[in-house]
Each structure stands twice: as structure tokens, then as C-alpha cells.
Amino acid sequence: MRPIAFRDPRLSGGSLQVALRKLENWLEERKWSLIWSRKLDDHVNFTDRMIVVNSNRTAQSQVFGILHEIGHILLSESPDYVLRFANSDEYKHRRERSRETLRVRAETLGEEWEAWCQGESFARKNGINIDFESYHATRNRDLKSYARWMLE
């Protein structure tokens, strides 16, 4: 079931509802699931082919998160993904943020940047009408946390 942010009747037929429907359809066509969680952060689970989205955030923030995670899916489909992001891929399996080398941190930041760019490109190509200025602000805020981590 969609989270409360998307069940508000005032949003019915609005651009965020339309965006969510397009994203859900794209994922469904490719046999991916969209899972809503109150406890987990947004992420892609490649093994189970699902995107997990935190349902506590605003509808706009959830759409941005889904676009970003689709960006990760699109990146993973590129032939040079493993070559370009081998270290960040290893990090995803370990999830030991404080112990990662600068190389792993830099690759992870690079992958995050590219996932945001892929998400934006995907939205534009598929006619998903979002507030791109807000999308960029969200991207910048997210990347700032990765940049801080990279320099710890």
C-alpha cells in the first residue's frame, strides 16, 4: 500500500501522483518491486530486485528517492559499472562506513553523484514532471553528507 503522503485525496491526479504511477509502471515492467518502510533508508536491493523507500518523508522527497535509486539500477546496467565502481560495490556489501579507505569513499561519492544524474535524466526522458530545482537541492544535501564522510 502506498504511504500516507500519496493517499491524501488532495494529491489525487497531481504531478507527484502521476510521477509515482510512471515510476511504479517502469519498475513493474522490469520486474522490480517498490517497498515502503518507516524504518529503513532508501536503497536498492539488487538480489531481491526491489527499491526500498522511507515512507516517513514527504511525497516529493519519496519521488526524488525513487528516481535516485532508479539511477543506481541504470548505472549497474552499464557495461563498465564493475570496472568504475568495484570498490563502492564492495562497500555496499560490508557497510562499515568508518573503516573504508579514501578510494572506496571517493568511488562511493562518485557513484552517488552519477545516480542522481541518471535519476534526473530518467525523469526528463520519461516526461516525469518534478520540481528540478528542489531535486537538485535534495541531491546537494545528500551528496554533502557523503562528502563529509569521505573527508572524515
C-alpha positions as CSV (number, residue, x, y, z in Angstrom):
1,M,0.0,0.0,0.0
2,R,1.2,3.5,-0.8
3,P,2.3,5.6,2.2
4,I,0.0,8.3,3.6
5,A,1.8,11.0,1.7
6,F,0.3,9.5,-1.5
7,R,-3.1,8.6,-0.1
8,D,-4.1,12.2,0.6
9,P,-7.1,12.9,-1.7
10,R,-5.9,16.4,-2.3
11,L,-2.9,15.0,-4.2
12,S,-5.1,12.8,-6.5
13,G,-4.2,13.5,-10.1
14,G,-1.4,15.8,-9.1
15,S,2.0,15.8,-10.7
16,L,3.5,13.7,-7.8
17,Q,0.8,11.1,-8.1
18,V,1.4,10.9,-11.9
19,A,5.1,10.7,-11.3
20,L,4.7,7.9,-8.8
21,R,2.5,5.9,-11.2
22,K,5.0,6.3,-14.0
23,L,7.8,5.1,-11.7
24,E,5.8,2.2,-10.4
25,N,4.9,1.1,-14.0
26,W,8.5,1.3,-15.2
27,L,9.7,-0.8,-12.2
28,E,6.8,-3.3,-12.7
29,E,7.6,-3.7,-16.4
30,R,11.2,-4.7,-15.4
31,K,10.1,-7.0,-12.6
32,W,11.3,-4.7,-9.8
33,S,9.2,-4.1,-6.6
34,L,8.7,-0.8,-4.7
35,I,8.6,-1.4,-1.0
36,W,7.7,1.3,1.6
37,S,9.4,1.3,5.0
38,R,9.0,3.5,8.0
39,K,12.4,2.4,9.5
40,L,14.8,1.8,6.6
41,D,16.6,4.4,4.5
42,D,16.1,4.4,0.7
43,H,18.2,1.8,-1.1
44,V,18.2,-0.7,-3.9
45,N,18.2,-4.4,-3.1
46,F,19.7,-5.9,-6.3
47,T,19.3,-9.5,-5.0
48,D,15.5,-9.2,-4.5
49,R,15.0,-6.7,-7.3
50,M,13.4,-4.1,-5.1
51,I,13.7,-0.4,-4.2
52,V,13.0,0.4,-0.5
53,V,11.7,3.9,0.2
54,N,11.3,5.5,3.6
55,S,7.6,6.4,3.8
56,N,8.1,9.0,6.6
57,R,9.3,11.6,4.2
58,T,7.2,14.0,2.0
59,A,5.7,12.7,-1.2
60,Q,8.2,14.9,-3.2
61,S,11.1,13.5,-1.3
62,Q,10.0,9.9,-1.9
63,V,9.7,10.5,-5.6
64,F,13.2,12.0,-5.6
65,G,14.5,9.0,-3.7
66,I,12.9,6.6,-6.2
67,L,14.4,8.4,-9.1
68,H,17.8,8.3,-7.4
69,E,17.5,4.6,-6.8
70,I,16.5,4.0,-10.4
71,G,19.7,5.9,-11.2
72,H,21.6,3.2,-9.3
73,I,19.8,0.5,-11.3
74,L,20.6,2.2,-14.6
75,L,24.2,2.6,-13.6
76,S,24.5,-1.1,-12.7
77,E,23.3,-2.0,-16.2
78,S,26.2,-0.2,-17.8
79,P,28.9,-2.5,-19.1
80,D,31.7,-0.7,-17.3
81,Y,29.9,-0.5,-13.9
82,V,32.1,-3.0,-12.1
83,L,35.3,-1.5,-13.5
84,R,34.3,2.0,-12.5
85,F,32.7,1.2,-9.1
86,A,34.2,-2.0,-7.9
87,N,35.3,-0.5,-4.6
88,S,31.9,1.2,-3.9
89,D,30.2,-2.1,-4.8
90,E,32.3,-3.9,-2.2
91,Y,31.4,-1.2,0.4
92,K,27.7,-1.8,-0.1
93,H,28.2,-5.4,1.0
94,R,30.3,-4.5,4.0
95,R,28.5,-1.3,5.2
96,E,31.4,-0.4,7.5
97,R,31.4,3.3,6.8
98,S,34.1,4.3,9.4
99,R,36.6,1.7,8.2
100,E,36.6,2.4,4.4
101,T,39.6,3.7,2.6
102,L,39.6,7.1,0.8
103,R,39.5,5.3,-2.5
104,V,36.3,3.5,-1.6
105,R,34.8,6.7,-0.2
106,A,35.7,8.6,-3.3
107,E,34.2,5.9,-5.6
108,T,31.0,5.8,-3.5
109,L,30.7,9.6,-3.7
110,G,31.2,9.4,-7.5
111,E,28.5,6.7,-7.8
112,E,26.1,8.6,-5.7
113,W,26.6,11.7,-7.9
114,E,26.1,9.7,-11.1
115,A,22.9,8.0,-9.7
116,W,21.4,11.4,-9.0
117,C,22.3,12.5,-12.6
118,Q,20.9,9.3,-14.0
119,G,17.7,9.8,-12.0
120,E,17.3,13.3,-13.4
121,S,18.0,12.2,-16.9
122,F,15.4,9.4,-16.5
123,A,12.8,11.8,-15.3
124,R,13.4,14.2,-18.2
125,K,13.4,11.4,-20.8
126,N,10.2,9.8,-19.4
127,G,8.2,13.0,-19.0
128,I,8.2,12.8,-15.2
129,N,7.2,16.3,-14.1
130,I,9.1,17.2,-10.9
131,D,10.5,20.4,-9.4
132,F,14.1,20.1,-10.7
133,E,15.3,22.9,-8.5
134,S,14.1,21.0,-5.4
135,Y,15.6,17.8,-6.9
136,H,19.0,19.5,-7.2
137,A,18.7,20.8,-3.6
138,T,17.9,17.3,-2.3
139,R,20.8,15.9,-4.4
140,N,23.2,18.5,-3.0
141,R,22.1,17.9,0.6
142,D,22.6,14.1,0.2
143,L,26.0,14.4,-1.5
144,K,27.1,16.8,1.2
145,S,26.8,14.0,3.7
146,Y,28.8,11.7,1.5
147,A,31.5,14.4,1.1
148,R,31.8,14.8,4.8
149,W,32.1,11.1,5.3
150,M,34.7,11.0,2.5
151,L,36.9,13.5,4.4
152,E,36.5,12.0,7.9
